[in-house]
Amino acid sequence: MKIIAGIFVATLLLAGTAHAQLGQVLTPSAMPGTAQSFRQVDAAWTSLASTQADGVVVTQYVNAQDVVFAISWDGPIKPDLRQLLGSYFRVDATLNPIGNVSEQASGDLVVVSRGSMPHFQGHAYLASDMPAGFTFP
């Protein structure tokens, strides 16, 4: 499985960037203003980190079925959660957009956001798609 995941990651490196919203299958795409870095973490999942033009590092965690099961962010501003969460964004509407710690769980989705200007961190994940034993680094 590690060899297959490694080939997938290598293919993405050669093809350019990759992007998917939470719960979607990861596919190569062009994302202007991002720098990509890839790493093989475990046979059950891989991560893809991108630094956006605004300095926010967004990491996508992909399971063995190539589905983005979790996303984390760290940077000077809060990222566009509508873009990252996709169809799950409607659930995130009550998160405090300017800081402190906010945690929300609704069905399969868990979103944790903390921070204030100039440093925001957070993560969102789909519990049903997470590989066994996964924890955020």
N, C-alpha and C positions, 0 to 999 in steps of 0.2 A: 504494500500500500504506500509506503514512503516513496518508492520509486515512481509510482503513478502520480502521486501528489507533487513530487519534485519535477516531473516532466510537465505537469500542468503549470506550475509556477514558472519554470523555465520558458514555456511557451508564452506566458503572459509577459515576461521580461522582453522577449524578442518581438512580441507584437505591439508593445507600447504599454499603455496604462490599462488598468482594469477598474471597474466601478460597478457597484450594485447597491440598491437600497436594502434596508433590513428586510429579510425574508425572501429576497430575490436571488436568482442564480447569478454568480459572478461571471461577467463576460468582458472581453477587452473593449475599451472605448477610449476616446480622446477626452481628457479633462484638462483644458488649458490652465496653466498656472499651478500645476502640481508637480512635485518631484516624487518619484516612487521608490520604495525600498521593499524588498520581499524577504521573508525568512520562513524556513520550514521549522515548525515548532514540534509537532507531534503527528503521528500517523492519522489521528482522528481529526485534526484540524490544522489549518495554516492561517497566517495573518498577513495582511497587506497594509502597509502604512504609507500614507501620502501626506505631504506638507502642502497645504493650500497657499495661495498667494498672500492671504492675510496672516500667515504664520501658524495657523491651527493645524496640528497634527491629528489626522483622522486615521484610525486603525480599524480595518474590517476583519472580522474573524469568520472563516469559512469552514464549514464542516465537510465531511467526506463526499457529500452529494453536491458540493460546490455552492451551497446555499449560505448566504451571509446570515449567521445566527446571532451575531453581536457586533456592536460598533462602539468604539470609545473615542473620546476627543480630549485634547489638551492644548490650550493656547491662550492668546491674549484676549480673544473674544469668543462668545458662544457661536458655534457653527450654525449653519442653516439647518435646523432640525427637520424642517419640512422636506428638504432634499435627502437627508440621511435616513429618516424614518419612513418616507414614502407614504403608503396607505395607512401606516400606523400613527401618523402624525396627529390625527384627530384626538387620539388618546392623550397626547402630550400637552394639550391646550392649557392645562392648569398649572404647569410648572412655572415657578418664579423665574422670569427671564433675566433678572439682574443679580442673582447671586444667592448666597446662603446655601443650605443643603435642602434639596427637594428630592423625595423618592416617591414614585408612583408605580403601582402595579395594577394592571387591568387585564384580566384573562391571562393570555400567554406572554404579554409584554411587561417588562420591568424597565423603568427609566430612572436613573440616578444622576442628578446634576448638582454641582457645587462650585462655589467660587464667586468672585466679584472682580470688577475691573482692577488690574489687567490680567487676571489669571482664572480661566475656567477649565474645569475638568468634568468628565461625566462618562456614562456608558448606558447603553440600551441593549437589551437582549430578549430573544424569544426562548422561553424556558423549554418548550417542546423540541426545539431544534439543536439545543446545546449537547455536545458530546459529554458522555459521563466523565466526571472528574475535572471538567474545565473550570478554571478560576481566572479572573483577570490578573495579568502580570502586574 
